């Protein structure tokens, strides 16, 4: 059964946006549709409130609400733009391999069943909308404490159309990286985590450091909230990766098992590294390790065995943990909540490891016809490199463009007082 599944997956992977287990059908399958709608809700849960709580607990109390409203506003604007034009740019009819055609703007004229799936195209569009919502929200962790709210919304709105939508088309929408090179990305290691991670690093560089960085300790105000947010992200990731199979079958179950295995392994490995390096395992370390493992396994979850996912989890912690030290302490880049070191690096490493562990020799689903470990590695490196370069250059241009109209950074006084009260006129906590 596993080998038969492997062959069908390998044949479809190079030409479909995510894995599908059936060719075109006349009517949707109710079970598959229900699972993808449920997965959509799980992915949205990752953003609202999962990501907000995870990031919010890591900042100082005076900036907690600012993080929550940024995550919410980013998700809202990205969702609306996805409906208007983002979906058709990413998943419209393939014409030149660079962008989808305008056949589905405003989500008009959607097919009864999405090609190569058993679900309605409206269900597919909703599922992908949730990905488009969380991806720019991931970047918010890079600029907490200092970015102006108007700039955040403006930058992320343009970014979702000019960076995310093209990258999604190139790999998931039948574009040139997938159809021409054979680049694979099961659930977003390149499309989601590489784009957001690299772009976050660029934004952090352009915004500059927070006051006192790196000498002043800026401790999380509530590790408990961070732990709760990480738990919501972890559970929601089952829909993120499991839903990307686009069917309620073995593909979804396999992806979820691999996802959970990688998260468990990475969380425990991170604690072990902390115990050796700083003397005590921490809740923030457990949460961060789990997210690193989840990001790393995402591009490969549906292609690899659970045993391979354990390897992904170990590698995630062993690579992402020291990368945080490199970014913050050696390069002195104030990527405040380690978006690049955790999401970006995790997504990149997982996308490259995919080329090895997709092999049937390691329990994977096997390579597409005409592909080998070497050619798949080249395809993965090319996909990561192209998308990372596109994300970096375009993000820098967009960030500066938006800053001409909407200033990028709050004043020193506003930063000192905290964004909750200076930008939003509220405090997360009031004590009489």
Secondary structure as UniProt FT lines:
FT   HELIX           2..13
FT   TURN            14..15
FT   HELIX           30..45
FT   HELIX           46..51
FT   HELIX           52..58
FT   HELIX           61..63
FT   HELIX           64..81
FT   HELIX           82..86
FT   HELIX           87..91
FT   HELIX           102..107
FT   TURN            115..116
FT   HELIX           121..138
FT   HELIX           139..142
FT   TURN            144..146
FT   HELIX           149..159
FT   HELIX           160..164
FT   HELIX           165..171
FT   HELIX           177..181
FT   HELIX           189..194
FT   HELIX           195..207
FT   TURN            211..215
FT   HELIX           223..242
FT   HELIX           243..245
FT   HELIX           250..277
FT   HELIX           283..298
FT   TURN            299..303
FT   HELIX           306..325
FT   HELIX           326..330
FT   TURN            336..337
FT   HELIX           340..344
FT   HELIX           345..357
FT   HELIX           360..362
FT   TURN            369..370
FT   HELIX           373..405
FT   HELIX           412..417
FT   HELIX           419..424
//
